[in-house]
Amino acid sequence: MEVKLLDLSPQYAPLRDQILKAITDLMDRQAFILGAAVETFEKHLAQYCHTRHALGVSSGTDALLCALMALDIGPGDEVIVPAFTFFASAGCIARTGAKVVFCDIDPATFNIDPADARRRITGRTKAIMPVHLFGLMADMSAINAIAREHNLYVIEDAAQAIGARQNDQPAGSVGTIGCLSFYPTKNLGAMGDAGGICTNDDALAEKVRLLRVHGSGHQYHHKYIGGMFRMAAIQAAVLDIKLPYLDTWHAGRRRNAALYDQLLAGSNVITPKIPPGNFSIYNQYVVRLTQRDEVQRKLAQAKIGSAIYYPIALHQQECFASLGYKAGDFPASEKACSQVLALPVYPELTDEQIHYVADTLRAITG
Ligand SMILES: *Cc1c(COP(=O)(O)O)cnc(C)c1O
């Protein structure tokens, strides 16, 4: 049996006709960027995320960059971000000219450790960027309490967490501003690059709207120096077709995750822990293993796909060498890098495939 880490074709097949028709309609109208298709999707996205505003942008990375720019974060400012995340979270902070301040993660959830974040606050700290890794929200009541106490913005990197909830509040709706990615491997994937920005702040939403078109409200008048962060019409049309199915897809991933939890209980494989009050959307199902690399090789021999998110903590990346961090500075992040392995969890997997993965893993690690 073969089990791919991710296979998008069974999701596409039933939607193919609808998607091709929507794309044809746009081509017939020669409608390419922003416009009615994007506005319609934005309205539905805001409803889904329970925010007053949602804006379509060009990628999750650009959502983060645009959000930081909208909050006027730049040289002289510091932003706290976990060392264990996708590169974009920290890369965007650095691109604004602000200083990236890393903090460690909670080993139980792989998410930002609020106590460690608090220790790294200085007079220059302007924002905290919790990342809702693998589809589980960071501890937002703790992060928001710290932010209130120190008057900081909270930028949610919700790229992996659309539809995740904590105490019934959706990811992207609980900080100052929330950033989403519609990269094809995310739970809601476009057919190319796309991202979104959510906020309840009217002024911030208006600023984002200008920043995504070079700070321009009407042609050739530039209020801000923005970027080119526009969403393509095709991506909005595809996402708007997919959005009504998203909760069903989340349910499929959650069912698969629950089956893994059950089948791997009592084994040497450490399964994900979901703290009470959280609804994870399992963008990834990530286990911990002591002999991770060897296990991954053996899984590949058994035709089982897996991936390492992430093999190197960000404070150890060459491009951040000038920040002066060293090995051992973020022990929980570094340990996660050496132990994590993402298993196939996409909604259309069969129970038979999950059993095969779990049985193979038990045999390898037993
Ligand atoms: C995917 C991702 C991003 C960036 O999204 P893109 O759409 O690929 O630019 C940012 N942060 C995290 C945590 C991600 O997983």
The ligand as a Tripos MOL2 file, in Angstrom:
@<TRIPOS>MOLECULE
LIG
   15    15     1     0     0
SMALL
NO_CHARGES

@<TRIPOS>ATOM
      1 C1          2.5460   28.6900    5.0960 C.3       1 LIG1
      2 C2          2.9940   29.5560    6.2080 C.ar      1 LIG1
      3 C3          3.2900   30.9210    6.0370 C.ar      1 LIG1
      4 C4          3.4150   31.5740    4.6980 C.3       1 LIG1
      5 O1          2.4220   31.3730    3.8160 O.3       1 LIG1
      6 P1          2.6880   31.4260    2.2300 P.3       1 LIG1
      7 O2          1.2960   31.5290    1.6960 O.co2     1 LIG1
      8 O3          3.3900   30.1650    1.8680 O.co2     1 LIG1
      9 O4          3.4990   32.6410    1.9480 O.co2     1 LIG1
     10 C5          3.5820   31.6850    7.1490 C.ar      1 LIG1
     11 N1          3.6160   31.1320    8.3780 N.ar      1 LIG1
     12 C6          3.3800   29.8360    8.5870 C.ar      1 LIG1
     13 C7          3.4190   29.3240    9.9870 C.3       1 LIG1
     14 C8          3.0770   29.0030    7.5110 C.ar      1 LIG1
     15 O5          2.8460   27.7060    7.7250 O.3       1 LIG1
@<TRIPOS>BOND
     1     1     2 1
     2     2     3 ar
     3     2    14 ar
     4     3     4 1
     5     3    10 ar
     6     4     5 1
     7     5     6 1
     8     6     7 2
     9     6     8 1
    10     6     9 1
    11    10    11 ar
    12    11    12 ar
    13    12    13 1
    14    12    14 ar
    15    14    15 1
@<TRIPOS>SUBSTRUCTURE
     1 LIG1         1 GROUP 0 **** ****
